[in-house]
Amino acid sequence: MGTVADVHEANPANDAEPALTHGVGPWPGGESDWPSDEHFDPELLERGDTRNVIDRYRYWRMDAIVADLDTHRHPFHVAIENWQHDMNIGSIVRSANAFAADTVHIIGRRRWNKRGAMVTDRYQHVEYHPDVAAFAEWAREASVPIIAVDNVEGSVPIEAFAWPERCVLLFGQEGPGLSAEATAVADAIVEITQYGSTRSLNASAAAAIAMHSWVLTHAVP
């Protein structure tokens, strides 16, 4: 159940993270005017809700938000290799939440930099796999094709790629990109077409573009 502690949106990796300044104050009127629906959190109604959530979920308990999201998550997953404690992982998780991904899969180290997630990982299903082989085994058992996203030789331009409705988008680390093991288990490799002088996009930006490309193909507004 969500509590008033959630209001502060503390970074799990840094308890000194300041509270967000946006949101709403206490529910107008006294306790007698509070809504009685079970998904509302009495502590948030009393003290206000400054969490980073859309207006629909203001004053809702955290578990109630997760349950509601579960009714309309999209059938694509997101997977991220985590070998170097890449600070972009948190931002990718945040984008996965924004686009209502089914589950985020962390491959490698269980500890990851959550600062960029802005605690959206609390509302997002996250699973862990110790290595690429374990992740690939999960994908095979779940019958979910692995679509790697990287600008490597043999990749398909994202504009020409037909996204499967059910799939897992696999992203590598900032700098080195996907490992050789990751590209080897992929069913397809997609690259984001670039037109400038830089060799690569920021990892979190590339992930957001790829997720939105899937959304444009399959999501219902």
GUFIKE-243960 format. One record per residue (C-alpha): residue in one letter; x, y, z. Coordinates in steps of 0.5 Angstrom, whole numbers. Layout:
{r 'a'; {X; Y; Z}}
...
REM end
This chain:
{r 'm'; {0; 0; 0}}
{r 'g'; {2; 7; -2}}
{r 't'; {4; 11; 4}}
{r 'v'; {6; 19; 6}}
{r 'a'; {13; 16; 5}}
{r 'd'; {11; 16; -3}}
{r 'v'; {10; 23; -3}}
{r 'h'; {17; 25; -2}}
{r 'e'; {19; 21; -8}}
{r 'a'; {26; 19; -5}}
{r 'n'; {31; 16; -9}}
{r 'p'; {32; 9; -7}}
{r 'a'; {40; 10; -8}}
{r 'n'; {40; 17; -5}}
{r 'd'; {35; 19; 1}}
{r 'a'; {37; 26; 1}}
{r 'e'; {34; 27; -6}}
{r 'p'; {29; 33; -5}}
{r 'a'; {22; 32; -6}}
{r 'l'; {19; 34; -12}}
{r 't'; {15; 41; -12}}
{r 'h'; {9; 39; -17}}
{r 'g'; {3; 36; -15}}
{r 'v'; {-3; 37; -11}}
{r 'g'; {-4; 39; -4}}
{r 'p'; {-9; 36; 1}}
{r 'w'; {-16; 34; -1}}
{r 'p'; {-21; 40; -1}}
{r 'g'; {-25; 40; 5}}
{r 'g'; {-25; 36; 12}}
{r 'e'; {-24; 28; 13}}
{r 's'; {-32; 28; 12}}
{r 'd'; {-31; 30; 5}}
{r 'w'; {-26; 25; 3}}
{r 'p'; {-28; 20; -3}}
{r 's'; {-29; 13; 0}}
{r 'd'; {-27; 9; -6}}
{r 'e'; {-21; 4; -4}}
{r 'h'; {-16; 6; -9}}
{r 'f'; {-15; 12; -5}}
{r 'd'; {-10; 13; 0}}
{r 'p'; {-12; 17; 7}}
{r 'e'; {-5; 19; 8}}
{r 'l'; {-5; 22; 1}}
{r 'l'; {-12; 25; 2}}
{r 'e'; {-9; 28; 8}}
{r 'r'; {-2; 31; 7}}
{r 'g'; {-3; 32; -1}}
{r 'd'; {0; 28; -7}}
{r 't'; {7; 31; -10}}
{r 'r'; {9; 24; -14}}
{r 'n'; {10; 24; -21}}
{r 'v'; {4; 21; -23}}
{r 'i'; {-1; 23; -28}}
{r 'd'; {-8; 27; -25}}
{r 'r'; {-12; 21; -26}}
{r 'y'; {-8; 17; -21}}
{r 'r'; {-7; 23; -16}}
{r 'y'; {-9; 21; -8}}
{r 'w'; {-9; 13; -11}}
{r 'r'; {-5; 8; -7}}
{r 'm'; {1; 5; -10}}
{r 'd'; {-1; -2; -11}}
{r 'a'; {-8; 1; -14}}
{r 'i'; {-4; 5; -19}}
{r 'v'; {0; -2; -21}}
{r 'a'; {-7; -6; -21}}
{r 'd'; {-10; -1; -26}}
{r 'l'; {-4; 0; -30}}
{r 'd'; {-4; -8; -31}}
{r 't'; {-11; -8; -34}}
{r 'h'; {-8; -4; -40}}
{r 'r'; {0; -5; -41}}
{r 'h'; {2; -6; -48}}
{r 'p'; {5; -13; -50}}
{r 'f'; {12; -11; -51}}
{r 'h'; {18; -12; -46}}
{r 'v'; {24; -8; -45}}
{r 'a'; {31; -11; -43}}
{r 'i'; {37; -7; -41}}
{r 'e'; {44; -10; -40}}
{r 'n'; {47; -8; -34}}
{r 'w'; {55; -9; -33}}
{r 'q'; {57; -2; -32}}
{r 'h'; {52; 1; -27}}
{r 'd'; {50; 6; -33}}
{r 'm'; {46; 12; -31}}
{r 'n'; {42; 11; -37}}
{r 'i'; {38; 5; -34}}
{r 'g'; {34; 9; -30}}
{r 's'; {31; 14; -36}}
{r 'i'; {30; 8; -40}}
{r 'v'; {25; 5; -34}}
{r 'r'; {22; 11; -34}}
{r 's'; {20; 11; -41}}
{r 'a'; {18; 4; -41}}
{r 'n'; {13; 6; -35}}
{r 'a'; {11; 12; -40}}
{r 'f'; {9; 8; -46}}
{r 'a'; {6; 2; -41}}
{r 'a'; {11; -3; -43}}
{r 'd'; {9; -10; -40}}
{r 't'; {16; -11; -36}}
{r 'v'; {23; -9; -36}}
{r 'h'; {28; -14; -35}}
{r 'i'; {35; -12; -32}}
{r 'i'; {41; -17; -35}}
{r 'g'; {47; -17; -31}}
{r 'r'; {48; -14; -24}}
{r 'r'; {42; -13; -20}}
{r 'r'; {44; -6; -17}}
{r 'w'; {42; -1; -22}}
{r 'n'; {42; 7; -22}}
{r 'k'; {35; 9; -21}}
{r 'r'; {36; 16; -21}}
{r 'g'; {33; 17; -28}}
{r 'a'; {27; 13; -26}}
{r 'm'; {24; 18; -22}}
{r 'v'; {21; 12; -18}}
{r 't'; {17; 10; -24}}
{r 'd'; {20; 3; -22}}
{r 'r'; {15; 2; -17}}
{r 'y'; {10; 2; -22}}
{r 'q'; {13; -2; -27}}
{r 'h'; {14; -10; -27}}
{r 'v'; {22; -11; -26}}
{r 'e'; {25; -18; -27}}
{r 'y'; {32; -20; -27}}
{r 'h'; {37; -25; -31}}
{r 'p'; {44; -26; -29}}
{r 'd'; {47; -26; -36}}
{r 'v'; {44; -26; -43}}
{r 'a'; {44; -34; -43}}
{r 'a'; {39; -34; -38}}
{r 'f'; {35; -28; -41}}
{r 'a'; {35; -31; -48}}
{r 'e'; {32; -38; -44}}
{r 'w'; {26; -34; -41}}
{r 'a'; {25; -31; -48}}
{r 'r'; {25; -38; -51}}
{r 'e'; {20; -40; -46}}
{r 'a'; {15; -34; -46}}
{r 's'; {16; -35; -54}}
{r 'v'; {18; -27; -54}}
{r 'p'; {22; -25; -60}}
{r 'i'; {28; -21; -58}}
{r 'i'; {29; -15; -62}}
{r 'a'; {36; -12; -61}}
{r 'v'; {37; -4; -62}}
{r 'd'; {44; -2; -64}}
{r 'n'; {47; 1; -70}}
{r 'v'; {51; -5; -72}}
{r 'e'; {53; -8; -79}}
{r 'g'; {47; -12; -81}}
{r 's'; {42; -8; -77}}
{r 'v'; {35; -6; -80}}
{r 'p'; {33; 1; -81}}
{r 'i'; {27; 3; -76}}
{r 'e'; {23; 6; -81}}
{r 'a'; {23; -1; -85}}
{r 'f'; {22; -5; -79}}
{r 'a'; {16; -9; -78}}
{r 'w'; {15; -9; -70}}
{r 'p'; {12; -16; -68}}
{r 'e'; {6; -14; -63}}
{r 'r'; {9; -18; -58}}
{r 'c'; {17; -18; -57}}
{r 'v'; {22; -15; -52}}
{r 'l'; {26; -9; -54}}
{r 'l'; {34; -10; -52}}
{r 'f'; {38; -5; -51}}
{r 'g'; {46; -4; -49}}
{r 'q'; {50; 0; -45}}
{r 'e'; {52; 7; -46}}
{r 'g'; {58; 7; -50}}
{r 'p'; {60; 0; -52}}
{r 'g'; {52; -2; -54}}
{r 'l'; {50; -9; -54}}
{r 's'; {55; -14; -52}}
{r 'a'; {57; -20; -57}}
{r 'e'; {53; -25; -53}}
{r 'a'; {46; -20; -54}}
{r 't'; {47; -19; -61}}
{r 'a'; {48; -27; -62}}
{r 'v'; {41; -28; -59}}
{r 'a'; {37; -23; -62}}
{r 'd'; {32; -25; -67}}
{r 'a'; {33; -18; -71}}
{r 'i'; {37; -12; -70}}
{r 'v'; {34; -5; -71}}
{r 'e'; {38; 1; -72}}
{r 'i'; {35; 8; -71}}
{r 't'; {37; 12; -77}}
{r 'q'; {41; 18; -76}}
{r 'y'; {43; 24; -81}}
{r 'g'; {48; 28; -77}}
{r 's'; {55; 27; -75}}
{r 't'; {55; 24; -69}}
{r 'r'; {56; 16; -69}}
{r 's'; {51; 14; -64}}
{r 'l'; {45; 17; -60}}
{r 'n'; {44; 17; -52}}
{r 'a'; {42; 10; -50}}
{r 's'; {36; 13; -46}}
{r 'a'; {34; 17; -52}}
{r 'a'; {35; 11; -57}}
{r 'a'; {30; 7; -52}}
{r 'a'; {25; 12; -52}}
{r 'i'; {25; 13; -60}}
{r 'a'; {25; 5; -61}}
{r 'm'; {19; 4; -56}}
{r 'h'; {15; 10; -59}}
{r 's'; {16; 7; -66}}
{r 'w'; {13; 0; -63}}
{r 'v'; {7; 5; -60}}
{r 'l'; {6; 8; -67}}
{r 't'; {5; 1; -70}}
{r 'h'; {1; -3; -65}}
{r 'a'; {-2; 2; -59}}
{r 'v'; {-9; 5; -60}}
{r 'p'; {-10; 12; -58}}
REM end
